[in-house]
Amino acid sequence: MKETWRNLKRVYSYGKEFKKYLIFEIIGSLIGVVIGVVLPIFIAKQLVHFTNGVWEEVIYITLILLGINVISRINHFFIRKSCQILRRGIIKNVQVVAGKEMLKIEQNDIDSHSSGLFIQRLVNDTYTMPAIFTVGMGYLEGVIANIGVFVAIFIINKTIFLYYLLVSIILTILHLIKVRKYNEKDKTYRNQSEKVAGLTGELVRGSRDIKMLNAKNSFMVELEQNIDKQNQDCFNMRNVDMNYNLVIEVLTGVFEFILVLLLILLIKNNQITIAIGIVLFTYRDKVMIDLMDKIGKLLTEIKSFNLSCNRVFSIIKSKDFKKEQFGKKHLEEVKGNLSFKNVNFEYVEGNLVLKDLSFEIKAKETIGFVGKSGAGKTTIFSLLCKLYNANSGSILIENEDINELDEDSIRGNITIINQNPYIFNMSIKDNLKLVKEDLTDKEIEEACRVACLDSFIENLPQKYDTVVGEGGVTLSGGQKQRLAIARAFVQKTKIILFDEATSALDNETQHMIQQAINNLKNEYTILIIAHRLTTIVNCDKIMLLDNGKLNAIGTHKELLKTNKIYKKLYENELIEND
């Protein structure tokens, strides 16, 4: 009960702006409860004092019942309408907040979990949570209203009241056991559903790679096994419901048989009339079926509500997922000075990727990073953007430790262009407006011109309004990278990071992009991770990384003369180009 109350307050906090609709719903539910309680009592009293053959009384009772029925239907209409407005508002607010909080989770935690986990919680669980204010409220109203039936039975006959009370206690206990076991299975089912959702997402996003790797069969075997387990978990959950329902239904049949015998005995002893006996028998559905059904559904709704809340709030407010931590210091002006001091970092404990790394970069310098795969080049960029936190040492921007800086001071002044940029399922124009909402058409065209993408776009039927598909699936690798470069130019940050951004470009386009990068020199601090060393030959400095350590620093010409590793990398590239 304590958990439910806590979660109710949490969820309500996301629907405060819709408070009036909750009030309408509560008032409507109270009216429904009053009708549900008073009506059977009223009928019971009329039956006890009813005078046979008086048609005026029959007409009077019938008109009252008709009026109550009309009021009840109108009342339920307004309850449903208020419920939907309240539910829609809560779902939206919870999903928006959960989405924002998910983006605050440390990248390590995101990397170590399936995307299905976050999708299920942000979509399905957030949709389930506010149902407690709608469906749950309806069940609660039904439970309270059925209390009126018990009062009516008590007024008519005390013996039958005690029998119904005993039966309701037995059936309630069975419902409680069923709900507890059902929800244990439900938790397992939801966890497995997260895995299936994650694999399904990978099936869509990775369809090209699956086809080209000829891995359709093996991937589908994995997916099929997880779907089978999901369906089995669902069956186990439903099986609990079916098994207990069978027991409850059989017992209900036995209790009904005993009820008939008891009513016959009371009629035979002249304690009740046949008419009263028939009325008491008709109440059995309310007591044995309807009341227990609503109690069971209410308890199931509460359990489902708490489970969904715990899953969603584990993203919003929980220690289950670590949140990114930023400082409070804000840099009013960033020129582009950077430095690493004795930085150590490991993705997996015991396996250092960067080892006591130190270097300094001055504002408006263009620096190249080279080294074998796994040397730690991309990791430097990730640490600089604070996607991950260094295990030790310090990273400075304008001589300020990034752990002391607020998020905007870091990410608002750094643009990163990855080797595999993510392009959103939007138009080309909207992909660029993501980084600057008030972007003009002229700025968009200029950014695309600089990124050597303008001629390609002009040949598209819908030009800049062309939707590129999820992950930019309709674009080639080079086109995606050029769109990412245009997106970076739009940001106009003081620090620009190129993580092998030209690796998928043909020689002609690479030359154009190289010229664009050269045009930025002496205006921005530019860091370039290069797969092709020809990309960085004109850099002010080149840093050679080897096994997580800084092996050498110098210009292209200096390193060719003084460093055997760099010279070998360059010679191998020349051989490959030939």
N, C-alpha and C positions, 0 to 999 in steps of 0.2 A: 504493500500500500504506500509505503514511504517513497519507494522508487517511482511508482506511478504518479504520485503527487509532484515529485520533483520534475519529472519529465513533462507533466502537464504545464507546469509553470514555465519551463524552458520553451516549449512549443508555442504557448500563448504569447510569449514575448515577441515572437515573429509575426503575430497577428493582431497586435494592439490597435493598429490603424483601422481594423475591421471590427472593433469592439461592439459597435452598435448592432451588427448582424449576429454576434454571439448572444447579445442581450435579447434580440428578437427570438432567437432559437430557444433560449432558456425559458422565456415567457411562453412561447408556443408549446414547449415541452411540458411546462407546468399545467397549461390548459389541458393538454392531452392526458396528463396524469390525473387531473381532477375528474375529467370525463371518464377515464378508465376506472377510477376508484368509485365514483359516485353512481355511475350507471348501473353496475351489477347490484349495488346496495339498494338503489331505488327500485329496481325490478324485483329484488328479493322481498322488500317490504310490501310492494303491491301484491305479490303472490301470496304472502302470508295473510293479508287482510282483504284479498280479492273476494268480491261477492259475485257468485255465479249468475250469469244472465243479465247483468247490468251493462248494456251496450255503451252507455255514456262513459263508463270507466275505461272500456276497451278503446274507444275512440280517443279519449284523453291521453291514455298511455301511448297509443300509436303515434299521435301528433308530437308528443314530447320526444319520442325516440327518433322520429323523422327530423325534427329540428336539431337534435344533438348530433345526428349523423351528418347533416349538412355543415354544421359548425366544425365538426371534427375534420371533414375533408378539406374545407377552406383553410383550417388551421395547419393541416399537414402540408398543404401547398406552400404556404409562406415559410414553414419550417425548412422544407427542402430547398427553397430559393435562397434563404439566408445561409443555409449550410454550404451550398455550392459556392457562394461568394466568399465566405469565410475560408473554405478549403482551398479555393483557387489562390487566394491571397497568401495563405500560409505556405503552400507549396512553392510559389514563386520566390518568396522571401528566403525560405530555408535553402532552396536550391542555389540562389545567388550567393548567399553567405557561405554555404558549403563549398561552392566553386572557388570563391575567393580564398577560403582557408586552405583548400587543397593546393592552391598555387603557392602557399606559404610553407608547405611541407618540405623538409630537407630532401634534396635530390637523391640522396642515398636511400631514403625510405621509399620514394617513388620508384626508383630503379629496382628495388628488391621485392616489389609487389606487382601482381598482375593488374593490367589496366581494367580488367573486368571487375576487380574489387571496388575501384573508385566509381566506375560506371553504374554498377548495381546500387551502390549506396547513394549516389547523387541523383539517380533517376527513380529506381523502384522504391527504395526505403523512404525517400523524402515524399513520395506519393502516398505511402501507407500511413505515415505519421499523423496527418490531420484528420484521418478517418475516425479517430477517437471522438472528435467534436461533432461528427455527422452520424455515421453508422453506429458508433458506440453510444452516442446520446439516445439514439432511437431504441437500442436494446435496453438501456437503463430506464427509459420511459416505460417500456413494455413490462419490465420487471416490477417497477413501482405500481403501475396500473393494475397488475394482476393481484396486488395485495388487496385491492377492492373485492376481488372474487372471494378471497379467504374471509374477509369481513362479512360478505353476503352469505357464505356458507355457514359462518358462525351464527348469524342471525336466524337462519332457517333451522339448523340442527347441529347441536354441539358434538354428537357422536361422529357424524360424517366429517365434521371439521377436524377432529382429532385424527381420524383415519387419513384424511388428505394431508395433514401436517406431517404425519409419520412417513407417508409415501414420498412427499416432497423432499424430506431430509435424506432418505435413502438414495433417491435419484440425483440429488444435488451432490452428494459425496462421490457418486460414480462419475458425474460430469466433471468434478474437480480433478479426479485422477486422470480422466481422459485428456483434459486440457493440459495438464502438466506433462504428460508423456507426448502429446501431440506437438507441443512447443519445443521439446527436446529434439524431436525429429526435424522440426521446421528449421531450427538453427543449423543443423547439419546440411539440410537441403539448400539453404541460402548460401552457405559457404561453397558448396559444390557449384551452385549457379554462377557464382563469381568466376570460378575457373572456366566454365563453359563460355561465359560472356567474353572473357579475356581471349580464349582461343578463337572464338568467332570473330572478334575484332582483328586478330592477327590473320585470320583466313582472308578477310576483306583487304586489309592494308598490305598484306604480304603476298597477294595472289600472284603477282608477276614473278616474284622470286620463287614461289612454290612451283609454278609451272616450269620456269627455266631450270630449276634444280631437279626437275623430274621427281619431285617429292610429294606428289598428290596422294599417292597411296599411303605412305608412311604418316603424312600429316592427318589424313582422314581416319587412319587407325587410331591415332592419339585422340582426335576429336570424338570419334565414335565411342571410344572407351569412356571418356569423360561424360558424354551425353548419356550413355548407358547407366553410369553411376548416378548422374543427376536424376534420371527417370526412376532408378531403383530407390533413391532417397525420397523422391516424391511419393512413390508407391508405399514405402514404409510409413511415411507420414500419414497418407490417406488410409492405410491399413489400420493404423491405431484408431482413427476416427470410425472406420467401418466396424471393427471388432467391438468396440465399446458401444456403438450405436445398436448393434445386434443384441448385446446383453441388456441394454436399457429398454429396447423395444419388447424383448421377451418378458422382462420383468413388468413392464407397463401392461402387457396383455394379462399377466397373472394378477396384477393389482386391480385391473378392470373387472376380472372375473370375481375376485373377492368382493369388490364394491357392489356388484350386482347381487351377490348373496346377502350382503349386509343390508342393502336397500329393501330386498324382499322380506327380510326378517323384520325390519322396522315397519314396513307396511302391514305385515301380518299381525304385528303387535299393536297396530293402530297408533303408532307414534308419529307417522307422517301419512299423507294421502298419496294416492298414485300419481297425481299431478306434481306434487312436490318432489316425489321420488324421481320422476322423469327430469325435472329441472336440475336436481342435484347430480344426476347422472350426466347431463349435458355439460356440466361444469368440469368434467374430468379432463377434457382437452386443455382447458386453461391451466389446470393445476398440474397434471401429469406430463403434458407435452409442451404447451406453449410457454409456461413459466420456466420449466427446466431448459427448454431450447434457448430461450432468451438469456438465461443465466449462463449457459454454456457458451453461447456466442459472445456475450459480453466479456466473459473471462478470456476467451480466445482473442478477442479484439484488444483487450488490455495487454495480454502477453505479447501479441504481435506489435502493438504500439511501443511497448518497452524495448523489445528486441530491435525494432527499426530505429528508435531514438538512440539506443546505445551504439548502434553501428554508424549512424550519421554524426552523432556528437563525438565519436572517437576521432572523426576528421576535424570537427569544429573546435572542440575543447577536450583534449585527452592527451595522456602520455603515450598512447599507443603509437602515435606518429609524431616525430620530433618536428618542431616548427623552426623555420629559419630565424636567426636572431640578428638584428641589426642594432647599431648604436644610435645615439640621438644627435650626434654632431652633424651639421649640414655644411657642405662646402658651397659657398656663394659663387666661387669661380674656380673652374678646373682648367688648368693649362695643358696638362698631359704628362706631368712628371710621375714616374712609377719606379718602384723598387721592391725587390724580394730580399729579405735578410734571413739567412740560415733556415730556409723553409724545408720542412720534411712533411711528406704526405703519403698515405697509403689508403687504397680502396678497401683492401682486405688486410686484416690485422696480420702483421709479420711480413708483409710484402711491400716494402717502400718503393714508391714510384718516383718520388723526388727525394734527393738526399742532400741535405744541408745546402740548398740552392740559394745563391746570392747573385744579384746583378742590379744594375741601375740604368734607367732609361730617362733621358731628358725630354722635355716637351718639344713636340714637332719633329722628333727623330723618327726615321723609318728603320725598323729593326726586323731582320729575318731570323727565323728559328729553323734549324735543320737537325736531322738526326734520324737514326733508324726507327722503324715502327716500334712503339712501346717505350721510347726514350723519355717521354713525359711532356712532349710539346703541347698537346691539346689540354693536358692537365693544368698547365700554367694558365691557359686562358680561362678554364673553368674556375680555378682558384681566384683569379683576378676579378671575375664576375661574381664571386661568392656563391657559386652553385654548390661548392663544397668548401669545407673549412680545413685549413692547414692543421696538421697534428701538432706542429711546433714552428717557431719562427714567426716572422711578421711580414705582411704585405702592405705597402704604403702607396697611397695616392696623395700627391702634393704634401708628402712627408707626414701624412696622417694615417694611422693604422686603420685598415678597412673595417676592423671589428668595432671601431668607435664611430664609424660613419653610418648615416641613415641610408635606406635603400636607394633613394633618388640620387644621392651623391655618387653612388657606385654605378647603378644600372642606367641612370638617367644621363650618364656621361660616357658610357661605353656601348659601342655597337659591335656585335660579333656576327660574322658571316661564316657559317659552318660549311664543311665539305658536303654535308647532306642536309641542306636547309629544309625546314618544314614549311610547305606552302599550304595555306588554309583553303578550304572548299568555298571560296568566294570569288568574286570577279577580281581581275588584275587591279582595278582601281581600289576596291575595298581592301585588298591585301596591303596596299600601300598606305591607305588611310588608317590602318590599325595602329600605326606608330605616330600618326599626326592627323587628328580628326578634321581639322580645318584646312586640309591640303587642297590647293587649287588645281584645276586641270593643267594649268601652265607648269606648275611645280612637278606634277606627275609626269608630264611629257618630257620635261627636262631631266628628271631622274632616270627615266627609261632611255633617254638618248645617251646619257653618260654611261649607262650600263650596257649600251649596244643592244638594246631590246626593242627600240622604237620601230624599226623597219619590220620586224616580225609581227608586232602588235598591229601595225597599220594594215597588214594583209589579212587579219582575222575579220570574219563577218561582223562581229560585235565589238571589235577593237578593244578598248580598255574596259568594256563591260562584259568581256568574255569570262565565264566561270571556268576555273581551271581544274575542278574536281578535288577530291580528298587527297591531301598530300601533293597536290599539283600533278595528278596522274596523267593529265592530257599534255603535259609539257615534257620536253626532253631534259636530261640531266643538266645540260649546259643552260637551257632556258630557265630552269628552276634556280640555278645559281645566279644567273643574271638578274632575275626578278628579286632575289634576296639581296643582291648588291644594290639594286635600285631602292629597295626598302631601307637599306642602311644609309644610302646617300640622303634619303628624306629626313632621317633622324638628325643629321648634322651634329653628331656628338664630337667631342674633342679627341676621343680615343677610338680608333677603328681597328678591330681584330679580324684578320683574314685567316681562317683555319682551312688551308688547302682549297680556298674558294675558287681557284681556277683549274682544279685538277680534272674536272669533267669537260673542259672546254677544248674546242679544236684550236689549232695553232693561230689561225687568223683571229678568232674571237679573243683568244688569250692575249694576243698582241694589243687588241683594242682595250681590253680590261686593264692590261699593264699600263697603257697610256693614261687611262682614267686614274689609276692609282698614282702614277707619276704626277698627274695634275694636282693631286691632293698633298703632295710632299711639301714640307715647310709650312703647312697650314694646320695639319693634324698630327697627332702621335699615331703612327701606323705600325702595327705588329703583324707580321706575315709568317704563317707556318707554310713551308713550301715543300711540295712533293717534287716539283720541278725546280731545280736550282736556278734555272734561267729567270725565274720569277723574281729572284731576290738579289741578282748580281749588282743591282744599282742601289741596294740598301746602304744606309749610313754605316750600319754594323750588322754583322751576322753572328748569331750565337749558336755554337755547335753543342748539342746535348748528346751525352752518351751514358746510357744506363742510369738516368735520373740525375746526372751530375753535369755541371757546366765544364765542357772539355776545352773550349777555346772561344775567344771573341776577336773579331777583326773584320776588315772589309773582305770582299770576295778575293781580290788580288793578294791580300796579306795571307789569308788562310790557304790559298793555293800554294803559296811559297813555304808556309811554316807548319801546316797541319796535314799529316798523312791521311787521316780519316776523311777530312773534307775533300782532299784532292781525289781520293778513291771514289767518293760519292759522285763527284763532278765527272770524273772520267767514265764511270759506269753509265751515267746519264747520256754522255756523248755517244757511247757505243750503242745504247738503246735507240737513240734518235737516228743513228746511221742505219 
